[in-house]
Amino acid sequence: MEHIRNIAIIAHVDHGKTTLVDQLLRQSGTFRSNQKVDERVMDSMDLEKEKGITIRAKNAAFRWKDYHINIVDTPGHADFGGEVERIMKMVDGVLLVVDSHDGPQAQTKFVLRKALAHQLKPIVVLNKIDRENARPHKVLDMVFDLFLELNATDEQLDFPHLYASAKEGFAKKELEQESTNMEPLFEAIVQHIPSPSPSGGPTHFQFLVSNLDYNDYLGRIAYGRIVSGKIQVGKPVFCLHRDGRREKGNITAIFGHEGLEKVQIQEASEGDIVGLAGFEEVFIGETITDQEESPALAFIDIDPPTISMRIVVNDSPTAGKDGKFLTARHIRERLVRETRTNVSLQVLDTDAAGHFEIKARGEMQIAILVEQMRREGYELLISRPEVIYQRDEKGNLLEPFETLYVDVPAGNLGDILQSLAARKAEVVDMQHHPHSVLVEAVLPTRGLIGFETDLVNLTKGLGMMSHLFKEYGPHKGEIPTRNNGVLVSMEAGISTAYALNNIQERGRLFIGPQEEIYVGMVVGENSRPDDIEVNPCKAKHLTNMRSQGDGKGIQLEPPLKMSLERALEYIGPDEYVEATPKSLRLRKKILEPTARKRAASRAG
């Protein structure tokens, strides 16, 4: 155990932690000299590479001199906070990566609070010191202030710090020093991060499940840290389930890590981070032990889901043209498979055939899942996100509240505060920096739906936000949603430039010419509050009179093409997003105009 180090790497989104892990793996000789390696190799999912964010916590390990260092890359986005919570139970220290230009951000605060609460030893890495306008000394002061604000102990306040450029591949203890490699960081990890301390308690085998993976041959693999004792392949053990059941089984495989590769090993002992196969029904937070009467290990509950959406079998007229997996059975199997490794996601069957209810931490989490499914060949319809309500003992309606941190340019503060007020937010703190203002507010989760889009539009992309679940509180009343109605097609066919030219006077188009259209499809946004029906497929009638220049003067505005997250925020309660491998469309839940009007009058 003296030569083991277990560390997590934590940071705000885009502060460079995944790039830093790359360099540690490269410079420790984990990859062969002739091996071709992608940049940001820890972000193995396509979506992680495209969005530049880490979605799943991932394990890696490397050897440096005589030391075996286990390193866990954690997500920096609040929707995936459940991943961060669990990792803290597996490690003895953290590398806190902070951008030496931007300084600590909202998410830095979130992940650092979790680390300090677990009494973990931090090493601060001031990254991107090669950036123009980098201000590492100032940022170091800001990090110290953040530690004070989070009530760090004296020992935690005495944190070691290094200056680094993960992109260029060097780290150093002082800015004036010359350095061409990560050697100072390796030394700091070995010197300042403690080795796993002996439990001092029972000597029999105890293991806390902190993460899950799935293997088609071995079934579910439970990842975590061995708290005490040893384990060998084939050994009989017990799984202590959350509901009190004690299930007996055998360990069929043990996985360790070498670099990014999972490698099968025959045995492991106290302090090791490993994966164990042998239980199909194991869940995060459960204990695996070789003593049936052993008590379960304590585990922190993760934040509850606060958002629910419906995923529905695609019944649009274009269904089946793009995708391979269309049926309720296909969709249900895929959703259930996702819950095996994603603990903060819940899938429920509903009364309606082909309708599944998904509960999650945020719309980004569901949008990521749907985007993965699209790429795998699924077609589906998704409803607008709705919050999950509860009732107290007296029957009063409660709704989830979030703490929101928004960093905005000073010039946009007024617009942002106005938007927050409309969303029933209460501002609890404002900190003015030279060019920006950090606003902390508490608001209903409902108020967050669509806020990111407002933030991007109002600040021209310069605003940043993150949010954390706070509590359930009394319902805040009506929050106005979309102010504008939509333009709905009343004809099926191919859109024409002639028709769209007339329609664009009514509002903003979501489609261009020569696109396939069906009845009930949303083709644009009305500039007024009500929905109107339009015909985007109307062709110009030809006459036998020749007219010079007819049709040549059509100039269409470029259509607004939405990402999946933006589309989910945008749609109304009576609309779906149709997601197929090749396209995203917006549509009414009830396509036929007369049936839609009848349903609206019944509801009204």
C-alpha positions in Angstrom: 0.0 0.0 0.0 3.0 2.3 0.5 3.4 2.5 -3.2 -0.2 3.1 -4.2 -1.7 6.6 -4.8 -5.4 7.1 -5.5 -6.3 10.5 -6.9 -9.2 12.2 -8.6 -8.8 15.1 -11.0 -11.4 17.8 -10.5 -12.1 21.1 -12.2 -14.7 23.4 -13.9 -15.7 22.5 -17.4 -12.9 23.3 -19.9 -10.1 24.1 -17.5 -7.9 21.4 -19.0 -8.1 18.4 -16.6 -8.6 15.8 -19.4 -5.6 17.2 -21.3 -3.6 17.1 -18.1 -4.4 13.4 -17.6 -3.2 12.8 -21.2 0.1 14.3 -20.4 0.5 12.3 -17.2 -0.2 9.0 -19.1 2.1 9.9 -21.9 5.1 11.1 -19.8 4.9 8.1 -17.4 5.6 5.9 -20.4 2.1 4.4 -20.4 1.9 4.5 -24.2 4.5 2.8 -26.4 6.8 5.3 -28.2 5.3 4.4 -31.6 1.7 4.2 -30.4 -0.8 6.6 -32.1 -2.8 8.3 -29.3 -5.8 10.7 -29.7 -5.7 14.0 -27.9 -7.9 14.0 -24.8 -7.7 10.3 -24.8 -9.7 10.0 -21.6 -12.8 11.4 -23.3 -13.5 8.2 -25.1 -17.1 8.8 -26.1 -17.7 10.6 -29.5 -20.0 13.1 -27.7 -17.3 13.9 -25.2 -14.8 14.7 -27.9 -17.3 16.9 -29.8 -18.7 18.8 -26.8 -15.3 19.0 -25.1 -16.7 17.9 -21.8 -16.3 14.8 -19.7 -19.6 12.9 -19.2 -18.6 9.7 -17.5 -16.0 9.4 -14.7 -13.2 7.2 -16.0 -10.4 5.3 -14.4 -6.8 5.0 -15.6 -3.6 4.0 -13.9 0.1 4.5 -14.6 3.4 3.6 -13.0 6.0 6.2 -12.1 9.3 4.9 -10.7 8.1 2.4 -8.0 4.6 3.9 -7.6 1.3 2.7 -8.9 -1.0 5.7 -9.4 -4.7 5.3 -9.9 -6.3 8.4 -11.4 -10.0 9.1 -12.0 -11.1 11.8 -14.4 -14.4 13.3 -13.2 -17.1 15.3 -15.1 -17.2 19.1 -14.5 -20.9 19.6 -15.5 -23.5 19.7 -12.7 -25.9 17.3 -14.5 -23.3 14.7 -14.0 -22.6 15.6 -10.3 -23.7 12.1 -9.3 -20.5 10.8 -10.9 -18.3 13.3 -8.9 -20.0 12.4 -5.5 -19.1 8.7 -5.9 -15.5 9.1 -7.0 -14.7 11.0 -3.7 -15.2 7.7 -1.8 -12.5 6.0 -3.9 -9.6 8.4 -3.5 -7.2 9.9 -1.0 -6.4 13.2 -2.7 -7.4 15.4 -5.6 -5.7 17.5 -8.3 -7.7 20.7 -8.5 -7.1 22.2 -11.9 -7.8 25.9 -12.3 -7.5 28.0 -15.4 -4.9 30.7 -14.7 -6.9 33.2 -16.7 -10.5 32.5 -15.7 -9.8 31.6 -12.1 -12.2 29.4 -10.0 -15.6 29.1 -11.5 -19.0 27.9 -10.1 -18.2 24.2 -10.8 -14.8 24.5 -9.2 -16.6 25.5 -6.0 -18.9 22.5 -6.3 -16.3 19.8 -6.8 -13.9 21.3 -4.3 -16.6 21.5 -1.6 -17.2 17.7 -2.1 -13.5 17.0 -1.9 -12.9 19.0 1.3 -16.0 17.4 2.9 -14.3 14.0 2.4 -11.1 15.3 4.1 -9.2 14.7 0.9 -5.7 16.3 0.4 -5.7 18.8 -2.5 -2.9 19.7 -4.9 -3.7 22.9 -6.9 -2.6 23.0 -10.5 -2.8 26.5 -12.1 -3.1 25.4 -15.7 -2.9 27.3 -19.0 -0.1 29.6 -17.8 0.9 30.0 -21.5 -2.4 31.7 -22.2 -2.4 35.3 -23.2 -3.5 37.5 -20.2 -2.8 34.6 -17.8 -2.7 35.9 -14.2 -1.5 32.9 -12.1 -0.6 34.9 -9.0 -4.0 36.6 -8.8 -5.7 33.3 -9.5 -3.8 31.6 -6.7 -5.1 34.2 -4.3 -8.6 33.6 -5.6 -8.2 29.8 -5.0 -7.0 30.5 -1.4 -10.1 32.7 -0.8 -12.3 29.9 -2.1 -10.7 27.4 0.3 -11.4 29.9 3.2 -15.0 30.3 2.0 -15.5 26.6 2.0 -14.2 26.3 5.6 -11.1 24.3 4.7 -9.0 23.0 7.7 -5.6 24.5 8.4 -4.0 21.4 6.9 -6.1 21.8 3.7 -5.3 25.5 3.5 -1.6 24.6 3.4 -2.0 23.2 -0.1 0.9 22.6 -2.5 0.5 24.4 -5.8 2.2 24.1 -9.3 2.1 26.1 -12.5 1.4 24.1 -15.6 0.5 24.1 -19.3 -1.1 20.7 -20.0 -1.2 21.6 -23.6 2.5 22.1 -23.8 3.3 19.3 -21.4 5.2 20.9 -18.5 4.7 21.8 -14.8 6.9 23.7 -12.4 6.8 24.8 -8.7 7.7 28.4 -9.4 6.9 30.6 -12.4 10.6 31.6 -12.8 11.8 28.0 -13.1 12.5 26.3 -16.4 10.6 23.1 -17.1 10.0 20.9 -20.1 8.0 18.0 -18.5 5.5 16.9 -15.9 8.2 15.6 -13.5 7.4 18.2 -10.7 3.8 17.1 -10.8 4.7 13.4 -10.5 6.9 14.3 -7.5 4.1 16.4 -5.9 1.6 13.5 -6.2 3.9 11.0 -4.6 5.0 13.5 -1.9 1.7 15.1 -0.9 -1.0 12.6 -1.6 -1.1 10.0 1.2 -1.0 6.3 0.4 -4.3 4.4 1.3 -4.3 4.2 5.1 -5.0 0.9 6.6 -8.6 0.7 7.7 -7.5 -0.2 11.3 -10.8 -2.0 11.6 -11.8 -5.4 10.4 -9.3 -7.4 8.4 -11.8 -9.3 6.3 -12.7 -8.3 2.7 -14.9 -5.2 2.3 -15.6 -3.3 -0.9 -17.8 -0.3 -1.6 -19.4 -0.1 -5.0 -18.8 3.5 -6.4 -19.3 3.0 -10.1 -20.7 0.5 -12.6 -19.7 -0.8 -16.0 -21.3 -3.5 -18.2 -19.7 -6.3 -20.1 -21.6 -8.5 -22.6 -19.9 -11.7 -21.4 -19.5 -11.0 -17.6 -22.5 -8.9 -17.0 -22.4 -6.0 -14.6 -18.9 -4.9 -13.2 -18.8 -3.1 -9.9 -16.0 -0.5 -9.5 -14.8 0.8 -6.3 -12.0 0.7 -3.7 -11.1 -2.3 -1.4 -11.6 -0.9 2.1 -10.1 -3.9 3.9 -8.8 -7.4 3.2 -8.0 -9.3 0.0 -10.0 -10.8 -2.8 -9.2 -13.6 -5.3 -11.1 -14.8 -8.4 -13.5 -17.6 -7.5 -13.8 -16.5 -3.9 -17.4 -16.8 -2.4 -18.7 -13.4 -1.3 -21.9 -11.6 -0.2 -23.5 -8.6 -1.8 -25.3 -6.4 0.9 -28.2 -4.8 -1.1 -29.7 -1.4 -0.2 -33.0 -3.2 0.6 -31.4 -5.3 3.3 -31.0 -8.6 1.2 -27.8 -10.5 1.4 -27.0 -12.3 -1.8 -24.4 -15.0 -2.1 -22.2 -15.2 -5.2 -18.7 -15.9 -6.5 -16.2 -13.4 -7.9 -15.9 -14.4 -11.6 -13.3 -11.7 -12.7 -11.2 -8.9 -11.2 -10.2 -5.9 -13.3 -7.3 -3.5 -12.6 -6.0 -0.8 -14.9 -2.8 -0.3 -16.8 -3.0 3.0 -18.6 -6.5 3.2 -20.0 -6.7 -0.6 -20.5 -8.8 -2.8 -18.3 -6.7 -5.8 -17.4 -7.9 -9.0 -15.7 -5.9 -9.8 -12.5 -6.2 -12.8 -10.2 -6.2 -11.0 -6.8 -6.3 -7.5 -5.3 -5.9 -6.1 -1.7 -6.7 -3.2 0.5 -6.3 0.2 -1.1 -6.6 -1.0 -4.7 -9.3 0.4 -7.1 -10.7 -2.5 -9.0 -13.7 -3.8 -10.9 -15.5 -7.0 -9.6 -17.7 -9.2 -11.7 -20.1 -11.8 -10.2 -23.3 -10.1 -9.3 -25.9 -9.1 -11.9 -28.1 -7.1 -9.5 -25.4 -5.0 -7.8 -26.0 -1.3 -7.5 -23.9 1.8 -6.6 -23.7 2.3 -2.8 -23.8 -1.4 -2.0 -21.2 -3.4 -0.1 -19.5 -6.6 -1.2 -17.9 -8.6 1.6 -16.7 -12.2 2.4 -18.5 -12.2 5.8 -22.3 -12.6 5.7 -22.9 -10.9 9.1 -20.6 -7.9 8.3 -22.4 -4.5 8.4 -22.8 -2.5 5.2 -20.4 0.4 4.6 -21.7 4.0 4.7 -22.5 5.6 1.4 -23.5 9.2 0.5 -26.8 9.4 -1.3 -26.5 11.2 -4.7 -28.8 14.1 -5.6 -32.3 13.0 -6.6 -33.6 13.3 -10.2 -35.5 16.6 -10.6 -36.5 16.5 -14.3 -38.8 14.1 -16.1 -39.4 13.7 -19.9 -41.3 11.2 -22.1 -39.5 9.2 -24.8 -42.1 7.9 -27.3 -42.0 5.6 -30.3 -41.8 7.7 -33.5 -45.2 7.8 -35.3 -44.4 10.7 -37.7 -45.2 10.2 -41.4 -41.3 10.1 -41.9 -40.8 7.3 -39.4 -38.5 4.5 -40.5 -36.7 6.4 -43.3 -33.5 6.9 -41.3 -33.3 4.6 -38.4 -32.9 0.9 -37.7 -34.4 0.7 -34.2 -38.0 1.9 -34.2 -40.1 -0.3 -31.9 -41.1 0.1 -28.2 -39.1 -3.1 -27.5 -35.9 -1.8 -29.0 -36.2 1.6 -27.2 -37.1 0.0 -23.8 -34.1 -2.4 -24.0 -31.7 0.5 -24.8 -33.1 2.7 -22.0 -32.8 -0.2 -19.4 -29.3 -0.9 -20.6 -28.4 2.8 -19.9 -29.7 2.6 -16.3 -27.3 -0.2 -15.6 -24.3 2.1 -15.6 -26.0 5.5 -15.1 -27.2 5.6 -11.5 -28.9 9.0 -11.6 -31.2 8.0 -14.4 -34.6 6.2 -13.9 -36.8 4.6 -16.6 -40.5 3.9 -15.9 -43.1 2.3 -18.1 -46.4 4.3 -18.4 -50.0 3.5 -19.1 -49.7 4.5 -22.8 -48.1 1.9 -25.1 -44.7 3.0 -26.5 -44.4 5.8 -23.9 -41.5 5.7 -21.4 -40.9 8.2 -18.6 -37.3 9.2 -18.0 -36.2 10.9 -14.7 -32.8 12.6 -14.6 -30.7 15.4 -13.0 -31.1 17.7 -15.9 -32.1 18.1 -19.5 -28.4 17.9 -20.7 -28.2 14.4 -19.3 -31.2 13.3 -21.3 -30.1 15.2 -24.4 -26.8 13.3 -24.2 -28.6 10.0 -24.0 -30.9 10.8 -26.9 -27.9 12.0 -29.0 -26.1 8.7 -28.3 -29.3 6.7 -29.3 -29.6 8.7 -32.5 -26.1 7.8 -33.5 -26.8 4.1 -32.8 -29.7 4.2 -35.3 -32.7 4.8 -33.0 -35.7 7.0 -33.9 -37.8 8.5 -31.1 -39.9 11.4 -30.0 -39.1 13.4 -26.9 -41.4 15.7 -24.9 -40.6 18.9 -23.1 -38.7 18.6 -19.8 -41.0 18.8 -16.7 -40.0 19.0 -13.1 -40.8 16.3 -10.6 -43.1 17.6 -7.9 -43.6 16.2 -4.4 -46.1 16.8 -1.6 -45.4 17.4 2.1 -47.2 15.8 5.1 -50.0 18.4 4.8 -50.5 17.8 1.1 -48.8 21.1 -0.1 -47.2 21.0 -3.5 -43.3 21.1 -3.3 -41.0 21.6 -6.3 -37.2 21.3 -6.6 -35.0 24.4 -6.3 -31.4 24.8 -7.6 -28.6 27.1 -6.7 -27.5 28.8 -9.9 -24.1 30.5 -10.5 -24.0 32.8 -13.5 -20.8 34.6 -14.6 -21.8 37.4 -17.0 -20.1 40.4 -18.6 -20.9 43.6 -16.6 -22.7 45.2 -19.5 -25.3 42.3 -19.6 -26.1 42.2 -15.9 -29.4 44.1 -16.2 -30.8 41.8 -18.9 -29.7 38.7 -17.0 -31.3 39.9 -13.7 -34.5 40.7 -15.6 -34.6 37.2 -17.1 -33.9 35.7 -13.6 -36.7 37.7 -12.0 -39.2 36.4 -14.6 -38.1 32.9 -13.7 -38.9 33.5 -10.0 -35.2 33.6 -9.0 -34.0 35.2 -5.7 -30.5 36.6 -6.0 -28.5 35.8 -2.9 -25.0 37.1 -3.8 -23.3 39.2 -6.4 -19.5 39.6 -6.8 -18.1 42.2 -9.1 -14.9 41.4 -10.9 -13.0 43.8 -13.3 -14.9 42.7 -16.4 -17.6 40.3 -15.2 -20.1 39.8 -12.4 -20.7 36.5 -10.6 -24.4 36.2 -9.6 -25.6 33.5 -7.2 -29.3 32.9 -7.2 -31.8 30.3 -5.9 -34.7 29.5 -8.3 -37.2 26.7 -9.1 -35.7 24.0 -11.4 -38.6 24.9 -13.8 -37.0 28.3 -14.2 -33.7 26.8 -15.5 -35.5 25.2 -18.5 -34.5 27.4 -21.4 -32.3 29.8 -19.3 -29.1 28.6 -20.9 -30.4 29.7 -24.3 -31.3 33.1 -23.0 -27.9 33.4 -21.4 -26.1 32.6 -24.7 -28.3 35.1 -26.7 -28.1 37.9 -24.1 -24.4 37.7 -23.6 -23.4 36.7 -27.2 -22.0 33.5 -25.9 -19.8 35.1 -23.2 -21.9 34.1 -20.1 -21.3 30.9 -18.2 -23.5 29.1 -15.8 -23.7 26.0 -13.6 -26.3 24.9 -11.1 -26.6 22.5 -8.1 -29.7 20.9 -6.6 -30.5 22.6 -3.3 -33.8 21.3 -1.9 -37.5 20.8 -2.4 -39.5 23.9 -1.4 -43.0 25.4 -1.7 -44.3 25.8 -5.2 -43.6 29.3 -6.6 -46.6 29.7 -8.9 -46.7 30.2 -12.7 -43.5 30.8 -14.6 -44.2 32.0 -18.2 -42.7 29.8 -20.8 -42.3 30.5 -24.5 -43.8 33.9 -25.4 -44.2 33.2 -29.1 -46.5 30.8 -31.0 -45.3 28.6 -33.8 -45.9 28.2 -37.6 -47.4 24.7 -38.2 -47.6 23.1 -41.6 -51.1 22.2 -42.9 -49.8 20.5 -46.0 -47.5 17.6 -46.7 -44.9 17.7 -49.5 -41.6 19.4 -50.3 -41.0 23.0 -49.2 -40.6 25.7 -51.9 -38.7 28.9 -51.8 -41.8 30.7 -53.1 -44.0 29.6 -50.1 -41.3 30.2 -47.6 -40.7 33.7 -48.9 -44.3 34.6 -48.0 -44.2 32.7 -44.6 -41.0 34.4 -43.4 -42.9 37.7 -43.1 -44.8 36.0 -40.2 -41.8 35.0 -38.2 -38.5 33.0 -38.1 -38.2 29.8 -40.2 -36.8 26.5 -38.9 -36.6 25.0 -42.4 -35.2 25.8 -45.8 -36.5 25.0 -49.4 -36.5 21.4 -50.7 -37.1 19.8 -47.3 -39.7 17.0 -46.7 -42.6 18.4 -44.7 -45.7 16.7 -43.1 -48.9 18.0 -41.6 -48.5 19.1 -38.0 -44.7 19.7 -38.4 -43.5 23.0 -36.8 -41.7 24.9 -39.5 -41.0 28.2 -37.7 -41.7 30.6 -34.9 -44.6 33.1 -35.1 -43.7 36.7 -34.2 -47.0 36.7 -32.2 -48.1 34.6 -29.2 -50.6 32.3 -31.1 -49.9 29.3 -33.4 -50.9 29.7 -37.1 -51.2 27.2 -39.8 -49.2 27.8 -43.0 -48.5 26.0 -46.3 -44.7 25.8 -46.9 -45.2 23.5 -49.9 -47.3 25.9 -52.1 -45.9 26.3 -55.6 -46.1 29.4 -57.8 -48.9 29.0 -60.3 -47.6 29.4 -63.9 -49.5 31.7 -66.3 -49.0 31.9 -70.0 -47.9 35.5 -69.7 -44.2 36.0 -69.6 -43.0 38.2 -66.8 -39.5 39.5 -66.6 -37.7 38.7 -63.3 -40.6 36.8 -61.6 -39.3 34.6 -58.8 -35.7 35.8 -59.2 -35.9 38.3 -56.3 -36.6 35.7 -53.5 -34.2 36.1 -50.7 -34.7 33.8 -47.8 -33.3 34.3 -44.3 -31.1 31.4 -43.3 -33.3 29.0 -41.2 -32.7 28.6 -37.5 -31.2 25.1 -36.9 -31.4 24.0 -33.3 -29.2 21.6 -31.4 -31.0 18.8 -29.5 -30.7 20.6 -26.1 -31.9 23.9 -27.6 -34.9 22.1 -29.3 -35.9 20.4 -26.0 -35.9 23.7 -24.2 -37.8 25.4 -27.0 -40.8 23.1 -27.5 -44.2 23.6 -25.8 -46.1 21.1 -23.7 -48.1 20.0 -26.8 -45.1 19.4 -28.9 -42.4 16.8 -29.5 -38.8 16.8 -30.9 -38.5 14.0 -33.5 -34.9 12.7 -33.4 -33.7 10.4 -36.1 -30.1 9.5 -37.1 -30.1 12.1 -39.9 -32.5 14.9 -38.7 -34.1 16.8 -35.9 -37.7 18.0 -36.4 -40.2 19.8 -34.2 -43.8 18.7 -34.4 -47.2 18.9 -32.6 -48.1 15.9 -30.5 -51.4 15.7 -32.4 -50.6 16.1 -36.1 -54.1 16.4 -37.6 -55.4 20.1 -37.3 -59.1 19.3 -36.5 -58.2 16.7 -33.8 -55.6 19.2 -32.4 -58.3 22.0 -32.1 -60.8 19.5 -30.5 -58.1 18.5 -27.9 -57.2 22.1 -27.2 -60.9 23.1 -26.7 -61.4 20.1 -24.3 -58.3 21.1 -22.3 -59.3 24.8 -22.2 
